[in-house]
């Protein structure tokens, strides 16, 4: 673990990766226009704004199975926002060190009970009651050797998507239980899963879960535990253009590189009140670099609504995008959009709504 921490800094007992993805706010810090979020057409054909409520409507349409892995690729319902995802912490099923195992179960119990009250303020969706019950039941099954408790450190790594909420939770838990320190590296879902498989961390975090092949590599077994949920939004920087609506065909076309101008008919027809404001300007698409759970969820949605997209680029944590400037992490995508007029990209709802809180 010593090499892995060489370029890391500690903030309130929580380990944050600096340099690669930065520790700066993802959105509204500094000068430049505030990012806007497009209103998207859902499966029912309705245009729905991203919000906590519209995301909860989407989650309500999906039953969480026994393995606690559920996708919300294209939810039903007139009031459902179309791109919503659970985000998982992945724990081992067995911990040889009783202190680590007991601390792990206790920390995550806090996260799915009292910690849920912190979710909405940071732009995350509190888990449905039935999901919280299933997570608590799964935590009770984490096996440890003995019942010892005491001073210990838990190291985790993975998704950038839930980093601000995890930082809030882990910092508060450390204040209440100073004998337990939780270090979390927001390196992306793919690298986090690899660190878990290689047993270089005590827990991973992923928005893309794990493949059966990856699960089979972990001798101690893994337990998926949804901790929170959130919406993926299409944030854009188009000065003077508010309340932009995008049909499903329009935003698929943008990310396939087929819709290239902001005044394209597919966009203009859905926005009659904005026709005179939509500029004859190239669309700069911003995508993610590296293995990303956010990218996986977004491409899973695009593949669910577009046969053409499903054939290529398809569902992937690191697809071969046909168009786009690339940025690292949710923070990097938000920063690049913020500094590039005429741009659009996908990122997590809270990075737009609460950028200043997400340091």
Secondary structure, DSSP 8 states (H G I E B T S, - for coil): -TGGGTTEEEETTEEEE-SSS-SS-SSSSSSS---EE-EEE-TTS-EE---HHHHHHHHTT----TT----BSS--STT--S-EEEEEEEEESEESSHHHHHHHHHHHHHHHTGGGGGTGGGT-B---HHHHHHHHHHHTT-EESS----SEEEEEEE-STTHHHHHHHHHHHHHH-TTEEEEEE---HHHHHHHHHTT-SSEEEESS---HHHHHT-TT-EEEEEEEEEEEEEEEE-TT--S-EE-HHHHHHHHTT---BTT-HHHHTT-GGGTTTS-S-B-EEEEE-SS-HHHHHHHHHHHHH-HHHHHTT-S-SS---SS-EEESHHHHHHHHHHTSTTEEEEEEHHHHHSGGG--
